[in-house]
Amino acid sequence: MKIGVHISIAGSIDKAVDRALEKKCDTFQIFTRNPRGWKFKPLDQAKAQEFLTKLEASGIDPAVSHMPYLPNLASQNDATFSKSVEVLATELDRARELGLRFVVTHLGSHVGAGKEAGFKQLIRACNSALSNSQNDVTLLLENTAGTKNSTGGTFEDIGEIIDGIDQRNRVGVCFDTCHGFAAGYDVRTSSGLDETLKQLDTVIGLSRLKLVHLNDSAGKLGSHLDRHEHIGLGHIGSQGFKVVLHNELIRSLPLILETPIDTRRDDEENLRRVRRLSQ
């Protein structure tokens, strides 16, 4: 199994590989830049090459980029939308330079304009960014918890967005267990997980499922609360994660944790918990 966590790039981006190895990751995710601002500098070519050299030597695969927080690809505001598309296209190029196979993106908020308006903007954004970044990096659309004004809370939402994208061969899905559970997909039992995967296959196609964000949920089933919890300490629970981690399809995919770091647990303890539950 390929299991990892989100890794800091503090100090220098190449240090992320060192940190991933220290945490005994088989896969990992990074922000390639400060995720909390619009402005960013181009990659330092020497540091990018050092990252790539370390990554290839580590044997870790895949390494994944996640879009920053501020972009909203479903925005109805022209300025925000344009900046968001620029960030996405740039992120796809940065991922290629760093040898990252996937870029994960949230699907944003329609800010009250309605889902169809949000879908239209998302499709425009993906088409523009993909056409402006011609490489083999795959864009992964991440399901949401179905919070107010969000897009992508159901497989039907994601399927409609993918159907509108021209370069569909460059688009896949990242399934977040916390978001899915909060949106109403019960993955705690074998029958519930099987039904969830069946729906995903029918609406989107399991071949598009490339990555799983493995997070417990602080909110109850269908609560639409987007709050991650330590593995086994949320409403999915240890028994639920045993089910998830013993599913053959899930086991074959990269699994990346985005769990909290606090006085109760750190990344290493959550990784150990996942490996124990998977046995």
C-alpha positions in Angstrom: 0.0 0.0 0.0 1.1 3.6 -0.7 0.4 5.7 2.3 1.6 9.2 3.1 0.7 12.7 4.4 0.7 16.3 3.4 4.3 17.6 3.8 5.6 21.1 4.5 8.0 22.8 2.0 9.3 25.2 4.7 12.8 26.4 4.2 13.2 24.9 0.7 11.0 22.8 -1.5 13.5 19.9 -1.8 13.3 19.4 2.0 9.8 18.0 1.5 11.3 14.8 0.2 13.6 14.5 3.2 10.6 15.0 5.5 8.5 12.5 3.6 11.3 9.9 4.1 11.6 10.7 7.8 7.9 10.1 8.2 8.2 6.8 6.2 5.8 7.9 3.5 5.3 5.9 0.3 3.5 8.9 -1.3 3.0 12.5 -0.2 1.3 15.8 -1.1 2.7 19.4 -1.0 1.8 22.9 -1.7 4.4 24.1 -4.2 4.1 27.6 -2.8 2.5 29.6 0.0 -1.1 28.4 -0.1 -2.6 31.5 1.6 -1.7 34.2 -0.9 -2.2 35.1 -4.5 1.4 36.2 -5.2 4.1 33.7 -5.7 7.6 33.5 -7.2 8.7 31.2 -10.0 10.3 28.0 -8.9 14.0 28.3 -8.1 15.5 26.1 -10.8 18.3 24.8 -8.7 15.9 23.8 -5.8 13.4 22.3 -8.3 16.2 20.1 -9.7 17.3 19.1 -6.2 13.7 18.2 -5.4 13.4 16.1 -8.5 16.8 14.4 -7.9 15.8 13.6 -4.3 12.3 12.4 -5.4 13.7 10.0 -8.0 16.3 8.6 -5.5 13.6 8.2 -2.8 11.5 5.7 -4.7 8.4 7.6 -3.4 5.6 7.6 -6.0 3.4 9.4 -6.6 4.2 12.9 -5.2 1.2 15.2 -5.5 0.5 18.9 -5.6 -2.5 20.6 -4.0 -3.9 23.9 -5.2 -3.7 26.9 -2.8 -6.6 28.0 -0.7 -7.6 31.3 -2.3 -8.5 30.4 -5.9 -12.1 29.8 -6.6 -12.6 28.2 -10.0 -16.4 28.5 -9.7 -16.3 32.2 -8.9 -18.7 34.6 -10.6 -16.3 37.5 -10.0 -14.3 38.2 -13.2 -11.1 39.2 -11.4 -11.2 36.3 -8.9 -12.0 33.9 -11.7 -9.1 35.1 -14.0 -6.6 34.9 -11.1 -7.8 31.4 -10.2 -7.4 30.1 -13.7 -3.9 31.6 -13.9 -3.0 29.9 -10.6 -4.3 26.5 -11.8 -2.4 26.7 -15.1 0.8 27.7 -13.3 0.3 24.9 -10.8 0.1 22.3 -13.6 3.4 23.7 -15.0 5.1 23.7 -11.6 4.0 20.1 -11.0 5.6 19.1 -14.3 8.9 20.8 -13.4 8.9 18.9 -10.0 8.0 15.5 -11.4 4.6 15.5 -9.7 2.0 13.3 -11.5 -1.2 14.9 -10.0 -2.5 18.3 -9.1 -5.5 18.2 -6.7 -8.0 21.0 -6.8 -11.1 21.9 -4.8 -14.0 22.8 -6.9 -14.9 26.1 -5.3 -18.1 28.0 -4.5 -20.7 29.4 -6.8 -21.3 32.1 -4.1 -25.1 31.9 -4.4 -25.3 32.0 -8.2 -26.5 28.3 -8.3 -24.8 25.1 -9.2 -25.2 25.4 -13.0 -23.5 28.8 -13.0 -20.7 27.3 -10.8 -20.4 24.3 -13.2 -20.1 26.6 -16.2 -17.3 28.6 -14.6 -15.5 25.4 -13.5 -15.6 23.9 -16.9 -14.3 27.2 -18.4 -11.5 27.3 -15.8 -10.4 23.7 -16.4 -10.5 24.1 -20.2 -8.5 27.3 -20.1 -5.9 26.0 -17.6 -5.4 22.7 -19.4 -5.0 24.3 -22.8 -2.5 26.8 -21.4 -0.5 24.1 -19.7 0.3 21.4 -22.2 1.9 18.5 -20.3 1.1 15.1 -18.9 0.1 16.2 -15.4 -3.3 14.9 -14.4 -5.8 17.3 -12.8 -7.7 15.7 -10.0 -11.1 17.1 -9.0 -11.7 16.6 -5.3 -15.2 15.9 -3.9 -16.5 18.4 -1.4 -18.6 18.0 1.8 -21.6 19.6 0.2 -21.3 22.8 2.2 -23.5 25.8 1.3 -22.8 27.1 -2.2 -20.2 24.4 -2.9 -19.9 22.5 -6.1 -18.7 18.9 -6.3 -20.5 17.5 -3.3 -22.0 14.6 -5.3 -20.6 12.3 -8.0 -23.3 13.7 -10.3 -21.8 17.2 -9.8 -18.3 16.0 -10.6 -19.5 13.9 -13.6 -21.2 16.9 -15.1 -18.1 19.0 -14.8 -15.9 16.3 -16.3 -18.3 15.9 -19.2 -17.8 19.6 -20.2 -14.0 19.4 -20.1 -12.3 19.1 -23.5 -9.1 17.2 -22.4 -10.9 14.6 -20.4 -7.9 12.3 -20.7 -6.1 14.7 -18.4 -8.7 14.7 -15.6 -9.3 12.3 -12.7 -10.9 12.3 -9.3 -9.5 12.5 -5.7 -12.0 11.0 -3.2 -11.8 12.5 0.3 -13.3 10.1 2.8 -14.2 13.0 5.3 -15.9 15.0 2.5 -17.7 12.0 1.1 -19.0 10.9 4.5 -20.1 14.5 5.4 -21.9 14.7 2.0 -23.8 11.5 2.8 -21.7 8.6 1.3 -21.5 6.0 4.1 -18.2 4.2 3.7 -18.2 2.6 7.2 -19.6 -0.8 6.1 -18.7 -3.1 3.3 -22.2 -2.6 1.8 -22.0 1.1 2.1 -18.5 1.4 0.6 -19.5 -1.0 -2.2 -22.6 1.1 -3.0 -20.5 4.3 -2.9 -17.9 2.9 -5.3 -20.7 1.5 -7.5 -22.3 5.0 -7.8 -18.9 6.5 -8.5 -18.3 3.9 -11.3 -21.8 4.5 -12.8 -21.6 8.3 -12.8 -17.9 9.0 -13.3 -16.0 5.7 -13.9 -13.7 4.0 -11.4 -10.8 4.4 -13.9 -10.8 8.1 -13.1 -10.3 7.5 -9.3 -6.6 8.1 -8.9 -6.1 9.2 -5.3 -7.8 9.0 -1.9 -7.5 11.6 0.8 -7.8 9.5 3.9 -9.4 11.6 6.7 -11.8 10.8 9.5 -14.8 13.2 9.9 -15.6 15.4 12.9 -19.1 15.7 11.5 -21.8 13.0 11.3 -23.0 11.3 8.1 -24.6 13.8 5.8 -23.7 16.7 8.1 -22.0 18.7 5.3 -19.3 19.7 7.9 -15.9 19.9 6.3 -13.7 19.2 9.3 -11.1 16.5 9.3 -10.4 14.3 12.3 -7.7 11.9 13.4 -8.0 8.4 11.9 -10.4 6.4 14.1 -11.4 9.3 16.3 -14.2 10.7 14.2 -17.6 9.4 13.0 -16.1 7.0 10.4 -14.2 5.4 13.2 -11.6 2.6 13.4 -14.0 -0.1 12.2 -15.0 2.1 9.3 -11.4 2.6 8.3 -10.8 -1.2 8.6 -13.5 -1.6 5.9 -12.0 1.2 3.7 -8.5 -0.1 4.0 -9.4 -3.7 3.2 -11.2 -2.8 0.0 -9.0 -4.1 -2.8 -9.6 -1.0 -5.0 -8.8 1.5 -2.3 -5.7 -0.5 -1.3 -4.4 -0.2 -4.8 -4.5 3.6 -4.8 -2.2 6.3 -3.2 -3.7 7.2 0.2 -2.8 10.6 1.6 -3.7 11.8 5.1 -4.7 15.4 5.8 -5.4 14.8 9.5 -4.8 17.4 12.2 -1.6 17.8 14.2 -2.4 18.6 17.8 -1.7 17.4 21.4 -3.6 14.1 20.7 -1.6 12.9 17.6 0.9 13.8 15.0 1.3 12.6 11.4 3.5 9.7 12.4 0.9 8.3 14.8 -1.9 8.6 12.2 0.3 6.8 9.7 0.9 4.0 12.2 -2.8 3.8 12.9 -3.6 3.4 9.2 -1.0 0.7 8.7 -2.3 -1.2 11.7 -5.9 -1.0 10.6 -4.9 -2.1 7.1 -3.3 -5.4 8.3 
